[in-house]
């Protein structure tokens, strides 16, 4: 039995903690497909300034949501159930709008009727500041300002309350080790 068949891993963490990097490690497994949050956002971000300092126009999020809705419906309606998916997002705990967004995403994951694993990615502040300012983040139209880490430090990464949730502090972990921790968790809940 392939325990990674029809599995959704939802990596939730602050900008720059390593969600995409960990996701790419997971995606080395042949069944996984990576859908980074910026994969969708970057279809509309080239039309505005994205630097982590400039306020984005509200309508940009409506456009990104429309694209995300098409992607989610495609996954559910015609997606191969042998595939597994990795999604990434930054979601704040106890924020009404973000909780609503999370529930919307989770409703699509539930329609797959597979294994769903939300993973909270945490990182210590000084390491987080190093990670957020890398050149590859700038190339990916992601926030790169280390000051952003201080600005968002008061916000807690969303706790979903889902029984399969894993909280993973990646401060001292390589992306490969973090991915292995997630795979181990999937094996444990699938046993």
Secondary structure, DSSP 8 states (H G I E B T S, - for coil): --TTTTEEEEEEE-TTSSHHHHHHHHTTSTTEEEE-HHHHHHHHHTTS--SSSS---HHHHHHHHHHHHHHHHHHHHH--TT-EEEEEE--BTT-HHHHHHHHHHHHHHHHTTSEEEEEEEE--HHHHHHHHT-HHHHHTT----THHHHHTTTS-B-----TT-EEEE-TT--HHHHHHHHHHHHHHHH-
